[in-house]
Amino acid sequence: SHESMHKSMHSSHESMHKRTDTPLRIGIVGAGTAGLAMARALTYLDTGAREVTVIDRSDSLRPNMGGGIQINGGAAILAKMGLGAEVKAAGLPVNGIRSRTVAGREVLYIDTQAEVSKEPSLMHEGDPMIFTIMRDSLQRVLADSIKEDVNLELNKRLTSLDERKDTVLCKFDDGTEAEFDLLIGADGIRSEVKKQIWGGSQGIDPVYSNIRTQFGVAEGWERPGVDGEMHQWFGEGTYVLTGQYRGIDNKPFEMIAVVFADPKAVSENPNWNTGEVKSGCMERLKATAHPKEVMDLADR
């Protein structure tokens, strides 16, 4: 009958789209913001993932590491992953971007709230999704969102991987092994996953670009008239970005990032002596005539 034929076709259609019962085991190496965001996406969205494990060589999620982050498109994506309210609570809205020369001439101003509001995909419940946030605060939002759904294994370093027909066998420095259907490398610029896949260093190790960035973070919002704006300063041979950021428990921070050319090849993070870095940064800013607002923030 027509009815039985319809039921048969409907049943066949359902079977074609039904997911396999075989668990999809996914391993993520790296518990930074990228790895944790991927874990959230895999467990929150309809991906078919059955078991997600995040592995990191650190013995904790390293609070207070890193500086400030600007998120706009990323904030909208996090909202689609069910974290819109959390991002709004943890982040500081960016009201504008003001660009000036070191002499004080304004060359560009962007009303970011108005511009973002024009793009529906960047809105969440009527709010423009553009924020600044400290890295550790974003990491806490992501970690809290996955703690019930993800296996988090810390203090464990990947030592080798064996790509098999349908799985990847991973071995770790504590003598343990784990097999995954899919392995994701989210372990940074010196990714061990990438090295294990391609081997050697040719095309794997980062290449120095002759561009360096120094940044400093200070507690408090002390500069007058900033009002949630990002400020760009253009000098001869230097670029400076300053902004306000919100940290864990709504703690206020300001950050300065100084970008400059340096043809001398240096290793990543060659100098962790804060005093020497600060002194060199202040001399560079003074030599390129940056205004008092920038100098005062750098001095903090």
C-alpha positions in Angstrom: 0.0 0.0 0.0 1.0 3.7 -0.3 1.2 3.9 3.5 3.5 0.8 3.9 5.7 2.1 1.0 5.9 5.5 2.7 6.9 3.9 6.0 9.5 1.7 4.3 11.1 4.7 2.6 11.1 6.7 5.8 12.7 3.8 7.6 15.4 3.5 4.9 16.0 7.3 5.1 16.5 7.1 8.8 19.0 4.2 8.6 21.1 6.1 6.0 21.5 9.0 8.5 21.8 7.0 11.7 25.3 7.3 13.3 27.4 4.2 13.8 27.3 2.7 17.3 31.1 2.5 17.3 32.4 5.1 19.7 34.5 7.9 18.1 37.4 8.4 20.3 39.2 11.7 19.9 42.5 12.8 21.5 43.6 16.4 21.7 47.2 17.2 22.6 47.4 20.7 24.2 45.1 22.2 26.9 45.5 25.8 25.8 42.6 27.9 24.6 42.7 26.1 21.2 42.6 22.6 22.6 39.9 23.4 25.2 37.8 25.2 22.6 38.0 22.2 20.3 37.0 19.9 23.1 34.0 22.1 23.8 33.0 22.0 20.1 33.3 18.3 19.9 31.2 17.6 23.0 28.6 20.4 22.6 27.9 20.2 18.9 26.5 17.3 17.0 29.8 15.8 15.9 29.3 12.1 16.7 32.2 12.2 19.2 31.7 9.6 21.9 34.9 10.1 24.0 37.1 13.2 24.1 40.5 13.3 25.9 42.7 16.4 26.3 46.3 15.7 27.2 48.8 18.4 28.3 52.4 18.2 29.5 51.8 20.8 32.2 50.7 19.7 35.6 47.9 22.3 35.7 46.0 24.6 33.3 48.6 27.3 34.1 46.6 30.2 35.4 48.1 33.6 35.1 50.0 32.6 32.0 49.8 34.9 28.9 48.5 38.3 28.3 45.3 39.8 26.9 43.3 38.5 23.9 40.9 40.3 21.6 38.0 38.1 20.5 35.2 39.1 18.1 34.5 36.4 15.5 35.8 34.0 18.1 33.3 35.3 20.6 30.5 34.7 18.2 31.7 31.1 17.6 31.9 30.5 21.4 28.3 31.7 21.6 27.3 29.1 19.0 28.9 26.6 21.3 26.6 27.6 24.2 29.1 30.0 25.9 27.6 33.4 25.0 26.6 34.3 28.5 29.9 33.2 29.9 31.9 35.2 27.4 29.9 38.3 28.1 30.4 38.0 31.8 34.1 37.3 31.5 35.0 39.7 28.7 35.2 43.5 28.5 33.3 45.0 25.5 35.5 46.8 22.9 33.8 50.1 22.2 36.2 51.4 19.5 39.6 51.2 17.8 41.5 54.6 17.7 44.6 54.8 15.5 47.0 57.7 15.8 50.6 58.7 14.8 53.0 59.2 17.6 52.5 63.0 17.0 48.9 62.6 18.0 47.2 62.9 14.5 44.2 60.6 14.3 44.3 58.5 11.1 41.4 56.1 11.8 38.5 55.5 14.3 36.2 52.5 14.2 33.1 52.4 16.2 33.3 48.7 16.8 30.0 48.3 18.5 28.2 49.9 15.6 30.2 48.0 13.0 29.8 44.6 14.6 26.1 45.2 15.0 25.7 45.4 11.2 26.7 41.7 10.9 24.0 39.3 12.3 26.5 36.4 12.6 28.5 38.4 15.2 25.5 39.2 17.4 24.2 37.1 20.3 20.8 37.9 21.9 21.1 41.5 20.7 24.6 42.1 21.8 27.7 42.7 19.6 30.2 39.9 20.4 33.5 41.8 20.5 35.6 41.7 23.7 39.0 41.8 25.3 39.8 39.1 27.9 42.8 37.9 29.7 44.0 34.5 28.5 43.6 32.8 31.8 40.1 34.0 32.2 39.1 32.6 28.8 40.8 29.4 29.6 38.8 29.1 32.8 35.5 29.6 30.9 36.5 26.9 28.5 37.8 24.5 31.1 34.6 24.9 33.2 32.5 24.1 30.2 34.1 20.7 29.5 34.8 19.3 33.0 31.8 17.0 33.0 32.2 15.7 29.4 36.0 15.5 28.7 38.8 13.4 30.1 41.6 15.8 31.1 45.0 14.2 31.6 47.8 16.6 32.7 51.5 16.2 33.4 51.7 13.8 30.4 54.0 14.4 27.4 53.5 12.7 24.0 56.6 10.8 23.0 55.5 8.9 19.9 52.5 8.0 17.7 51.8 5.2 15.3 49.3 5.8 12.6 47.4 2.6 11.9 44.7 1.7 9.4 41.8 3.3 11.3 43.4 4.5 14.6 46.4 6.3 16.1 48.3 4.7 18.9 49.9 7.3 21.2 52.7 6.7 23.7 53.5 9.0 26.6 56.4 9.7 28.9 54.7 8.1 31.9 54.7 4.8 30.1 51.0 4.8 29.2 49.4 4.3 25.8 46.1 5.5 24.3 44.4 4.7 21.0 42.2 7.2 19.2 40.2 7.3 16.0 41.4 10.9 15.6 44.3 12.8 17.1 44.3 16.6 17.0 47.5 18.6 17.6 46.8 21.8 19.5 50.1 22.0 21.2 51.5 25.3 20.0 54.2 26.6 17.8 56.6 23.7 18.6 54.0 21.1 18.2 55.1 17.6 19.2 52.2 16.1 17.2 53.4 17.9 14.0 57.0 16.7 14.6 55.8 13.1 15.1 53.8 13.1 11.9 56.4 14.7 9.6 59.6 14.0 11.5 62.8 16.0 11.5 62.9 19.8 11.6 62.7 20.7 7.9 59.6 22.9 7.5 58.5 22.0 11.0 60.4 24.4 13.3 59.2 28.0 13.3 61.2 30.4 11.1 62.2 33.8 12.5 60.4 36.6 10.6 62.6 39.5 11.7 59.6 40.9 13.6 59.5 40.9 17.4 56.8 41.7 19.9 57.3 42.8 23.5 54.2 43.0 25.8 53.6 44.1 29.4 50.6 43.7 31.6 49.7 46.0 34.5 46.8 45.8 37.0 44.1 48.4 37.1 42.4 50.7 34.6 44.3 54.0 35.3 44.4 55.8 31.9 41.7 58.5 31.7 39.4 58.7 28.6 40.0 55.1 27.4 36.5 53.8 27.9 36.9 50.4 26.4 38.9 51.6 23.4 41.9 49.9 21.8 44.5 52.4 20.9 47.0 52.0 18.0 50.1 54.2 17.8 52.3 54.3 14.6 55.9 55.5 14.9 58.9 55.2 12.7 59.9 51.6 13.1 57.5 50.8 15.9 53.9 49.9 16.3 52.1 50.0 19.7 48.8 48.6 20.7 47.3 49.4 24.1 44.0 48.2 25.7 42.0 47.4 28.7 41.2 43.7 29.6 39.2 41.8 32.1 40.7 39.0 34.0 39.6 36.3 36.4 37.0 37.5 38.9 36.6 40.7 36.8 40.1 41.9 37.8 41.0 44.9 35.6 44.2 44.9 33.5 45.9 47.1 30.9 48.3 45.7 28.3 50.8 47.2 26.0 52.3 45.4 22.9 55.3 46.9 21.1 56.1 45.5 17.6 59.4 46.3 15.9 61.8 44.9 13.3 64.9 43.2 14.5 67.1 41.5 11.8 69.1 39.7 14.4 67.8 36.1 14.6 66.9 35.3 18.2 65.2 32.4 19.8 61.6 32.5 20.9 61.3 34.4 24.3 65.1 35.0 24.4 64.9 37.1 27.6 62.7 36.6 30.6 64.5 39.2 32.6 61.6 41.7 33.1 63.9 44.6 34.1 66.1 44.3 31.0 63.1 43.9 28.7 61.3 46.9 30.2 64.4 49.1 30.0 65.0 48.2 26.4 61.4 48.7 25.5 61.3 52.2 27.2 64.4 53.2 25.3 62.9 52.0 22.0 59.6 53.9 22.7 61.5 57.1 23.6 63.7 56.9 20.5 60.7 56.6 18.3 58.9 59.6 20.0 55.9 57.8 21.5 53.6 60.0 23.6 53.5 60.3 27.4 50.4 58.0 27.6 52.3 55.2 26.0 55.5 55.8 28.0 53.5 55.9 31.3 51.8 52.6 30.6 55.0 50.9 29.6 56.6 52.2 32.8 53.9 50.6 34.9 
